């Protein structure tokens, strides 16, 4: 059976990466978390002092983009790839609330998007890829055979992300997580370059009231239908 491309877009903390990992494992496909790439560049920008709560030196960051080497390395034990930045494993460091508070500003910069989108297109050139993000079905793989658009209420998403961060031992409040999700929804949906929008041919899935298992079953059915017809 021919391999297909699966593009999963949607708002923050809608469970995109959970279902993308399940699908990639089930199908033997490659999973690419495009958000991790924007998070890695943001982590670099914070480390280098280009961005903090009060300022963002966009041109300074752009001038150093050639020093940002990111790569995903598959971890057998975890069953998914981890993000490396200039040779260091930054998988945990890029998931903090501090990085989340800066990432949408960094991701709105066209020069940064152009570089990462090029990388993403290369990673999916052979098909057999599940990629999640904000512009995968609209910009990165407009010809993807299956496009999903995930939604859930902001409160549901904030609880999920709050629990995830607490489980890692991060010191965060529910209110701060909810605010970050609302801020990112707004910036991601309103930026000029590749805003978060549902592709006209994407299938919308609201998983506010679905378990991970129910969600996987519904989406796997869609994948099987697509595989049969492609
Ligand atoms: O995990 P979560 O849904 O919270 O976010 P993520 O997928 O890790 O993405 C982090 C941020 O990167 C988003 O809020 C966007 O600002 C940006 N992003 C983007 O602009 N385009 C993508 N394809 C993926 C992420």
Boltz pocket constraint, residues with backbone or C-beta under 6 A from the ligand:
constraints:
  - pocket:
      binder: B
      contacts: [[A, 10], [A, 11], [A, 12], [A, 13], [A, 14], [A, 34], [A, 35], [A, 36], [A, 38], [A, 39], [A, 103], [A, 104], [A, 105], [A, 107], [A, 108], [A, 132], [A, 133], [A, 134], [A, 135], [A, 136], [A, 184], [A, 188], [A, 194]]
      max_distance: 6.0
